[in-house]
Amino acid sequence: MENYYIAFDTLIKERNDVLKYVVEHQTEIVSHIKTTICYELYSSPADDLGILTPSLIRDKITNGYHKGRKLKKKPLNKGYISYELDNTMKPLRIRMYNKGGHLDVAFYFVDYNDALFAIPCGGNKPFYLYPTDMHKIEYRKGQIWRYSTITSNSLWQEVYDFEKENYVECKNYYYVSNLIGSNKEVPLGETGSPLQAWLAKIYMIENKVSRLLYYNISNKEELIYEYGK
């Protein structure tokens, strides 16, 4: 598992590079949004990136997790999320407002190293980096391939395989780089490893999850959760 540890530590380090890039180019990033925005959507309050969260599993396996529901118009006196997109429906910015109409946090979407990053920020001009998860989204053949949420010391990653029709497999990892009591020389599945792993077997109907089997594979394959049975 040494290669996994190195790869995940590299991804956490990349987070710092992306944050530096955003701070240095914030004027251009905001200007690009203003000149490119073509569509604005709304949803109820939600976790992560709301209705644009590419995960197929988070809302199925996590109690209290909400992707939000799409709204026809901006609500009054309620919290909501605004999604700004370009003419190809590519996301540019997400802004999350509380019920008083004040901005809580915004996510700015930036292309970097052949991936799409969603950077959490507060304020408007200038904005500042907000202390919550950064999101990295990678696609293959027009479908989500790898989705990571990253902090300064940890990450959650989902890796998707769409090779079969109406069936998807997702390998899911949670890694803490400097976990107290852990040792990066310890293989996955053994006491002291800083990495946990799961496998989701996902059955689809009309591009929606109809059934999900979730296995712990850190040691041996063990079914721990079932959705849609």
Backbone bond lengths (Angstrom), bond angles and torsions (degrees), N, CA, C in turn:
res aa  C-N    CA-C-N  psi(-1)  N-CA   C-N-CA  omega(-1)  CA-C   N-CA-C  phi
1 M - - - 1.460 - - 1.524 112.53 -
2 E 1.328 117.36 2.05 1.462 120.05 -178.15 1.519 111.21 -56.17
3 N 1.346 117.24 -39.66 1.459 120.22 -179.48 1.518 111.65 -63.11
4 Y 1.340 117.31 -36.34 1.459 120.82 176.02 1.521 110.19 -62.41
5 Y 1.317 116.97 -47.22 1.459 120.37 -178.84 1.529 110.77 -59.78
6 I 1.324 116.55 -43.88 1.464 120.53 179.20 1.523 110.54 -63.40
7 A 1.338 116.34 -44.28 1.466 120.65 -178.80 1.518 111.23 -62.83
8 F 1.331 116.85 -42.68 1.459 119.72 -178.57 1.529 111.42 -71.29
9 D 1.322 117.93 -37.77 1.469 119.97 175.47 1.528 110.90 -63.92
10 T 1.330 116.54 -36.79 1.466 120.78 177.32 1.520 110.69 -64.93
11 L 1.328 116.44 -38.95 1.461 120.64 178.83 1.526 111.16 -66.37
12 I 1.324 117.04 -40.10 1.464 120.40 176.81 1.529 110.40 -64.23
13 K 1.320 116.79 -39.64 1.467 120.31 176.64 1.526 110.82 -65.18
14 E 1.323 116.91 -39.01 1.462 120.24 179.14 1.526 110.89 -59.25
15 R 1.319 116.73 -32.70 1.465 120.96 177.11 1.524 110.61 -53.65
16 N 1.322 117.30 -44.41 1.467 120.85 179.93 1.524 111.35 -63.91
17 D 1.332 116.65 -37.75 1.467 120.72 178.54 1.525 110.86 -64.94
18 V 1.329 116.07 -40.55 1.467 120.28 179.80 1.527 110.67 -66.95
19 L 1.330 116.86 -43.10 1.464 120.04 178.52 1.525 111.18 -60.10
20 K 1.314 116.70 -41.81 1.466 120.72 177.70 1.524 110.45 -62.34
21 Y 1.325 116.80 -42.93 1.462 121.37 179.39 1.530 110.67 -60.97
22 V 1.316 116.86 -43.59 1.467 120.68 -177.96 1.523 111.05 -64.67
23 V 1.319 117.57 -43.66 1.467 120.93 179.13 1.528 110.42 -61.32
24 E 1.327 116.76 -41.30 1.463 120.96 -177.34 1.529 112.82 -73.86
25 H 1.335 117.76 -20.81 1.465 120.92 -174.55 1.527 112.52 -122.12
26 Q 1.334 117.40 22.53 1.457 118.55 -173.90 1.521 112.89 -63.70
27 T 1.321 118.41 -34.38 1.467 120.13 179.10 1.521 110.77 -62.20
28 E 1.339 116.52 -45.89 1.467 120.42 179.22 1.528 111.26 -66.12
29 I 1.326 117.31 -37.51 1.466 121.07 -179.08 1.522 110.73 -63.76
30 V 1.329 117.12 -47.26 1.465 121.06 179.63 1.524 110.65 -65.47
31 S 1.319 117.20 -41.33 1.467 121.23 178.78 1.525 110.98 -62.07
32 H 1.329 116.81 -40.60 1.464 121.08 178.99 1.522 110.84 -61.44
33 I 1.325 117.27 -41.25 1.463 120.60 178.97 1.523 110.48 -62.56
34 K 1.327 116.70 -46.28 1.467 120.57 -177.19 1.522 112.49 -61.99
35 T 1.328 117.12 -34.78 1.467 120.46 -176.39 1.523 112.78 -91.68
36 T 1.329 117.53 -8.65 1.461 120.77 -173.27 1.519 113.53 -114.11
37 I 1.319 118.26 -22.08 1.456 121.14 -174.83 1.530 111.41 -59.15
38 C 1.320 115.65 130.73 1.468 121.63 178.38 1.529 112.32 -123.38
39 Y 1.318 116.85 -27.47 1.464 120.94 -176.57 1.522 109.77 -133.94
40 E 1.331 114.77 148.19 1.457 120.69 173.43 1.525 108.24 -134.25
41 L 1.324 115.77 125.50 1.454 122.55 178.61 1.521 109.12 -114.45
42 Y 1.343 115.50 163.91 1.462 120.46 -179.92 1.525 109.60 -134.13
43 S 1.342 114.54 150.36 1.460 119.29 173.60 1.519 109.33 -145.23
44 S 1.321 114.92 167.98 1.457 120.68 171.52 1.533 109.14 -69.11
45 P 1.342 118.54 164.33 1.466 120.83 179.10 1.526 111.36 -55.12
46 A 1.336 116.37 146.84 1.461 120.54 -174.33 1.520 110.59 -156.23
47 D 1.315 114.90 171.48 1.462 121.79 176.54 1.528 110.46 -91.07
48 D 1.329 115.12 164.63 1.467 122.77 176.39 1.529 110.89 50.32
49 L 1.329 118.24 -121.43 1.466 122.51 -177.65 1.521 112.03 -103.32
50 G 1.324 116.24 22.29 1.457 120.26 175.94 1.515 113.08 60.80
51 I 1.330 116.17 -135.65 1.464 120.50 -177.07 1.526 112.20 -69.16
52 L 1.325 117.73 -10.36 1.467 121.28 177.07 1.531 112.63 -95.91
53 T 1.321 117.79 0.94 1.462 120.10 176.77 1.525 109.10 -62.61
54 P 1.333 119.04 121.90 1.465 120.37 -174.13 1.526 114.70 -79.71
55 S 1.321 117.66 -6.63 1.459 120.70 -177.61 1.525 111.67 -63.67
56 L 1.326 116.23 137.62 1.462 122.05 173.10 1.524 111.78 -94.76
57 I 1.329 117.33 -4.97 1.466 119.07 -170.87 1.526 115.07 -122.07
58 R 1.326 118.91 -24.72 1.470 119.94 -170.42 1.525 112.60 -57.24
59 D 1.334 116.95 -45.88 1.459 119.27 -177.43 1.524 112.23 -74.90
60 K 1.333 117.52 -12.60 1.469 120.85 179.97 1.525 111.59 -90.73
61 I 1.321 117.90 -29.58 1.467 120.75 -173.06 1.524 113.52 -108.65
62 T 1.340 118.04 -7.12 1.463 121.33 -174.15 1.517 110.65 -115.43
63 N 1.319 117.13 116.79 1.462 121.29 178.28 1.524 110.60 -62.63
64 G 1.327 116.35 134.23 1.455 121.23 176.73 1.508 115.39 79.53
65 Y 1.333 116.93 3.57 1.467 120.36 -179.57 1.524 109.30 -82.32
66 H 1.344 116.43 136.47 1.466 120.84 -178.49 1.525 110.36 -129.94
67 K 1.325 116.17 129.20 1.463 120.91 171.87 1.524 111.24 -86.95
68 G 1.330 117.35 -12.74 1.454 120.87 -177.62 1.514 111.37 85.79
69 R 1.321 115.37 164.11 1.465 120.53 176.57 1.525 108.74 -121.29
70 K 1.306 115.60 142.82 1.457 121.10 -177.29 1.528 110.63 -67.79
71 L 1.331 116.12 138.29 1.465 122.74 179.55 1.521 109.94 -113.38
72 K 1.329 116.28 149.04 1.464 120.56 -179.75 1.526 111.84 -74.14
73 K 1.334 116.49 -29.66 1.464 119.72 -179.52 1.521 109.65 -151.02
74 K 1.316 115.29 167.82 1.459 121.04 179.51 1.527 109.77 -66.11
75 P 1.329 119.04 126.20 1.465 120.63 -178.27 1.525 112.21 -78.47
76 L 1.315 116.07 159.93 1.456 122.38 176.82 1.523 109.64 -104.51
77 N 1.320 116.28 137.33 1.467 122.97 175.93 1.526 113.11 58.54
78 K 1.313 116.08 29.96 1.461 121.42 176.47 1.520 109.29 -139.95
79 G 1.322 116.04 151.98 1.449 118.95 173.20 1.517 110.33 -68.03
80 Y 1.302 116.18 148.92 1.469 120.08 179.87 1.529 109.49 -159.90
81 I 1.335 114.95 171.42 1.462 121.67 176.45 1.516 109.19 -123.47
82 S 1.328 116.01 136.28 1.464 123.12 175.97 1.528 108.64 -107.21
83 Y 1.345 115.69 133.59 1.469 121.60 179.47 1.526 108.62 -119.21
84 E 1.316 116.84 119.69 1.468 121.55 178.97 1.527 109.02 -105.07
85 L 1.352 116.18 129.60 1.456 121.53 -174.24 1.522 110.97 -132.56
86 D 1.347 115.96 158.07 1.460 119.62 177.97 1.527 110.56 -88.42
87 N 1.331 117.35 -171.25 1.466 120.21 -174.44 1.526 113.72 -71.82
88 T 1.331 118.03 -8.84 1.468 121.55 175.04 1.530 111.08 -102.65
89 M 1.335 116.38 7.00 1.465 123.97 -177.27 1.530 112.60 70.60
90 K 1.319 116.44 20.17 1.461 120.63 173.75 1.527 108.65 -78.74
91 P 1.327 118.73 132.05 1.469 120.07 -177.26 1.525 112.69 -68.59
92 L 1.317 115.06 140.74 1.457 122.48 177.20 1.528 111.43 -110.77
93 R 1.346 114.31 -43.66 1.467 118.63 -177.67 1.527 109.11 -158.45
94 I 1.318 114.80 144.18 1.461 122.47 172.13 1.524 107.14 -119.42
95 R 1.341 116.28 133.57 1.465 119.86 177.52 1.524 109.49 -126.02
96 M 1.326 115.41 128.34 1.460 121.88 -177.02 1.524 109.47 -107.89
97 Y 1.338 115.60 121.20 1.461 121.85 -176.21 1.530 110.59 -112.60
98 N 1.341 115.83 144.38 1.458 119.41 174.10 1.527 109.98 -84.66
99 K 1.334 116.91 177.61 1.467 120.12 -174.23 1.523 112.65 -67.10
100 G 1.329 117.24 -16.62 1.458 120.45 175.81 1.516 113.21 -85.05
101 G 1.325 116.57 -0.38 1.457 121.23 178.70 1.514 114.38 85.80
102 H 1.338 117.03 9.64 1.465 120.78 -179.16 1.530 110.56 -93.80
103 L 1.318 116.09 143.15 1.457 121.60 -179.81 1.526 110.48 -72.61
104 D 1.333 116.40 123.13 1.461 121.11 176.02 1.526 111.07 -87.99
105 V 1.313 116.26 -51.92 1.465 121.24 -178.90 1.523 108.75 -156.87
106 A 1.318 115.69 150.38 1.469 121.55 175.46 1.526 108.55 -125.63
107 F 1.321 115.78 148.71 1.465 121.29 173.22 1.522 108.42 -114.54
108 Y 1.324 116.01 120.46 1.461 121.97 176.84 1.529 108.47 -98.21
109 F 1.329 116.21 129.67 1.464 121.10 -178.26 1.523 110.06 -93.10
110 V 1.330 115.08 127.75 1.462 121.79 -174.84 1.527 109.25 -133.85
111 D 1.332 116.55 133.28 1.465 121.19 172.55 1.528 109.06 -81.73
112 Y 1.328 115.79 128.48 1.469 120.21 -178.17 1.525 108.22 -156.22
113 N 1.338 116.88 127.55 1.470 121.78 178.10 1.531 112.50 53.16
114 D 1.324 116.55 46.46 1.466 122.32 176.20 1.523 113.50 62.27
115 A 1.318 116.55 26.95 1.460 121.06 176.82 1.523 108.67 -139.88
116 L 1.330 115.38 164.08 1.459 121.20 177.04 1.523 107.97 -106.60
117 F 1.329 116.03 121.61 1.459 121.93 179.30 1.521 109.88 -106.83
118 A 1.332 115.89 142.17 1.460 121.92 171.89 1.525 107.04 -111.41
119 I 1.339 115.72 114.07 1.463 122.33 -171.64 1.525 109.65 -102.20
120 P 1.346 119.15 121.84 1.461 120.89 179.65 1.528 111.61 -75.95
121 C 1.325 116.01 127.71 1.468 121.60 -177.96 1.521 109.93 -139.29
122 G 1.320 115.35 157.32 1.448 122.03 172.78 1.516 109.16 -120.63
123 G 1.344 116.49 168.29 1.458 119.97 178.99 1.513 112.20 74.10
124 N 1.320 115.53 -178.91 1.459 121.41 -179.43 1.523 110.98 -121.39
125 K 1.323 118.04 -73.67 1.469 121.28 -179.86 1.527 109.45 -130.41
126 P 1.344 118.38 110.92 1.469 125.42 -10.59 1.521 110.19 -78.80
127 F 1.309 117.81 156.35 1.455 119.15 174.32 1.529 109.33 -85.96
128 Y 1.304 116.09 166.16 1.463 121.19 178.20 1.529 108.40 -129.78
129 L 1.311 116.74 156.20 1.462 121.22 -178.85 1.520 109.72 -71.48
130 Y 1.321 116.19 133.72 1.463 122.89 -175.20 1.534 109.01 -101.02
131 P 1.332 118.15 135.18 1.471 120.88 -174.38 1.526 113.89 -77.89
132 T 1.306 116.91 72.04 1.461 121.71 173.62 1.526 108.56 -146.36
133 D 1.328 117.21 -177.49 1.462 120.80 -173.40 1.527 113.03 -62.62
134 M 1.343 115.17 140.53 1.457 122.01 166.62 1.528 107.72 -92.86
135 H 1.332 116.55 149.12 1.456 121.24 -179.00 1.527 110.10 -117.00
136 K 1.337 116.08 135.56 1.459 122.06 175.05 1.524 108.27 -120.48
137 I 1.336 115.91 127.17 1.461 121.56 -174.86 1.522 108.82 -123.85
138 E 1.329 115.94 126.61 1.464 121.26 -179.71 1.529 109.29 -127.77
139 Y 1.338 115.57 135.73 1.463 121.46 -177.35 1.524 111.04 -115.68
140 R 1.342 115.11 153.35 1.463 122.91 169.90 1.526 108.08 -137.62
141 K 1.309 115.61 129.35 1.469 121.46 178.19 1.528 111.30 53.23
142 G 1.337 115.99 38.29 1.453 121.01 176.21 1.514 115.28 77.50
143 Q 1.333 118.06 6.87 1.463 121.54 179.90 1.522 109.89 -124.02
144 I 1.327 114.98 154.58 1.454 118.56 178.34 1.527 109.40 -61.39
145 W 1.317 115.44 132.34 1.467 120.98 177.42 1.529 110.02 -110.60
146 R 1.323 115.37 -53.73 1.456 119.03 -177.03 1.524 109.17 -136.25
147 Y 1.322 116.06 128.62 1.463 122.11 178.64 1.525 108.01 -127.18
148 S 1.341 116.03 123.50 1.464 121.51 -176.89 1.516 109.93 -127.92
149 T 1.329 116.56 138.03 1.460 121.32 167.70 1.529 106.57 -113.33
150 I 1.330 115.53 130.07 1.462 120.59 -165.02 1.530 110.68 -129.25
151 T 1.328 116.06 135.57 1.462 121.92 170.61 1.528 108.02 -115.43
152 S 1.316 116.48 -172.36 1.466 120.03 -178.69 1.523 112.79 -70.91
153 N 1.347 117.56 -13.60 1.469 119.85 -175.19 1.530 113.59 -139.58
154 S 1.326 117.66 -0.54 1.458 118.92 -174.95 1.523 110.38 -151.46
155 L 1.329 114.75 166.79 1.464 118.74 173.87 1.519 110.39 -154.65
156 W 1.324 113.01 153.04 1.459 123.86 172.39 1.524 105.57 -117.34
157 Q 1.327 117.18 128.37 1.462 119.21 -177.02 1.526 111.12 -133.81
158 E 1.331 115.11 141.23 1.459 122.85 175.61 1.527 107.92 -123.20
159 V 1.333 116.78 127.48 1.464 122.19 -179.94 1.524 108.04 -119.49
160 Y 1.343 116.68 120.93 1.464 122.07 -170.56 1.523 112.66 -105.31
161 D 1.343 114.26 146.90 1.464 122.79 175.14 1.525 107.51 -129.43
162 F 1.356 116.11 112.46 1.465 122.21 -177.11 1.531 112.06 -104.66
163 E 1.308 118.06 26.75 1.463 120.69 -171.27 1.527 113.45 -64.06
164 K 1.332 118.25 -29.12 1.467 120.83 -177.81 1.526 110.44 -104.92
165 E 1.323 116.41 144.57 1.459 121.21 -179.54 1.532 110.29 -68.65
166 N 1.323 115.60 132.19 1.466 123.51 177.53 1.534 113.38 63.18
167 Y 1.324 116.59 17.47 1.465 120.48 177.65 1.529 108.65 -143.95
168 V 1.328 115.47 131.81 1.466 121.61 -177.87 1.523 108.39 -131.30
169 E 1.324 116.01 141.34 1.455 120.02 170.01 1.524 109.07 -113.12
170 C 1.312 115.21 139.84 1.467 120.75 179.71 1.524 108.95 -130.03
171 K 1.326 116.28 117.19 1.455 120.93 171.45 1.524 107.82 -88.24
172 N 1.302 115.54 129.67 1.457 122.61 -169.92 1.532 108.99 -123.07
173 Y 1.340 115.87 128.96 1.463 120.55 -176.66 1.533 110.44 -126.34
174 Y 1.329 115.01 145.58 1.461 120.58 169.55 1.526 107.27 -130.26
175 Y 1.327 115.21 125.17 1.466 121.22 -171.99 1.520 109.73 -132.15
176 V 1.332 116.21 133.41 1.467 122.55 174.35 1.521 107.28 -119.45
177 S 1.322 116.94 114.30 1.461 121.43 -170.77 1.522 113.12 -62.71
178 N 1.326 116.01 -45.28 1.470 120.03 -176.85 1.524 110.99 -115.02
179 L 1.323 115.87 46.31 1.460 120.65 -179.31 1.529 110.28 -64.35
180 I 1.328 116.03 126.18 1.462 120.81 -179.19 1.526 109.82 -60.76
181 G 1.320 116.11 129.27 1.457 121.17 178.75 1.513 114.53 86.68
182 S 1.352 117.34 -1.18 1.463 120.33 -179.04 1.529 110.65 -94.41
183 N 1.328 114.75 166.74 1.462 121.39 -179.54 1.522 107.91 -145.61
184 K 1.327 116.87 123.43 1.464 120.48 -176.88 1.526 113.13 -74.89
185 E 1.313 116.85 -2.05 1.461 119.75 172.57 1.529 111.33 -89.08
186 V 1.338 115.86 -7.66 1.465 120.68 179.71 1.526 109.29 -86.62
187 P 1.327 119.14 127.57 1.470 121.38 -179.46 1.527 111.85 -67.27
188 L 1.320 115.46 157.80 1.457 122.07 174.24 1.524 109.42 -55.45
189 G 1.333 115.84 136.68 1.455 120.36 177.86 1.509 113.68 98.09
190 E 1.331 116.67 -14.60 1.457 119.98 179.11 1.526 110.13 -103.84
191 T 1.323 115.33 151.99 1.459 120.74 179.59 1.524 110.24 -57.74
192 G 1.320 115.61 129.17 1.457 120.42 179.73 1.511 114.34 104.40
193 S 1.335 117.73 -7.08 1.467 119.88 177.27 1.527 110.09 -73.82
194 P 1.337 118.43 138.37 1.468 121.04 177.52 1.527 113.02 -84.13
195 L 1.335 117.11 6.96 1.467 121.88 -174.19 1.520 110.69 -123.15
196 Q 1.341 115.78 136.20 1.457 122.85 171.96 1.523 108.43 -118.41
197 A 1.337 116.66 151.26 1.465 119.88 -177.94 1.522 110.91 -140.76
198 W 1.345 114.61 145.04 1.458 122.27 177.57 1.526 109.08 -137.45
199 L 1.314 115.72 165.19 1.457 121.82 175.58 1.515 108.63 -131.78
200 A 1.330 116.23 126.31 1.459 121.59 175.27 1.526 108.93 -106.24
201 K 1.330 116.19 125.74 1.459 122.23 173.52 1.522 106.56 -102.89
202 I 1.334 115.43 115.64 1.460 121.45 -167.29 1.524 109.93 -116.49
203 Y 1.329 115.68 127.46 1.464 121.83 178.07 1.528 108.04 -108.46
204 M 1.335 115.97 130.20 1.458 121.90 -172.10 1.531 111.33 -113.52
205 I 1.323 115.84 145.57 1.464 123.24 168.79 1.520 107.06 -132.22
206 E 1.334 116.57 119.07 1.470 122.48 -179.20 1.527 110.75 51.91
207 N 1.330 115.63 47.65 1.473 123.61 176.30 1.524 114.09 64.95
208 K 1.328 117.00 18.86 1.457 120.95 175.88 1.525 109.43 -122.21
209 V 1.322 115.42 146.84 1.460 120.43 -179.43 1.524 109.42 -71.38
210 S 1.327 116.72 119.50 1.461 121.01 177.68 1.530 111.58 -101.31
211 R 1.332 116.02 -30.24 1.463 120.60 179.96 1.520 108.99 -151.72
212 L 1.316 115.75 143.71 1.465 120.83 -179.77 1.522 109.16 -141.45
213 L 1.321 115.96 127.67 1.458 122.50 173.84 1.526 107.65 -111.08
214 Y 1.324 116.37 125.73 1.467 121.21 -172.73 1.525 109.20 -116.99
215 Y 1.338 115.20 120.72 1.456 121.37 -174.30 1.522 111.03 -115.98
216 N 1.319 116.29 139.72 1.458 121.36 166.99 1.523 107.34 -81.56
217 I 1.327 117.63 121.79 1.467 120.62 179.97 1.526 111.53 -120.33
218 S 1.332 116.75 16.40 1.463 119.63 178.97 1.521 111.10 -61.74
219 N 1.323 116.59 -33.90 1.463 120.60 179.88 1.526 109.56 -120.23
220 K 1.301 116.80 -69.10 1.458 122.05 173.53 1.523 107.52 -132.80
221 E 1.324 117.10 159.28 1.462 120.30 -176.31 1.526 110.00 -70.31
222 E 1.339 115.51 118.41 1.460 121.50 -177.28 1.526 108.96 -137.02
223 L 1.326 116.73 120.36 1.457 121.06 178.88 1.526 109.39 -68.23
224 I 1.342 116.47 122.99 1.463 119.56 -178.09 1.523 113.18 -119.11
225 Y 1.344 117.44 -13.87 1.463 119.13 -178.98 1.519 109.58 -158.37
226 E 1.334 115.05 145.02 1.462 120.04 177.54 1.525 109.23 -135.52
227 Y 1.318 116.06 131.93 1.468 122.59 178.40 1.525 109.13 -116.04
228 G 1.345 116.04 135.88 1.457 120.59 173.88 1.504 114.93 79.75
229 K 1.335 117.38 22.13 1.468 119.11 -178.57 1.517 111.22 -75.64
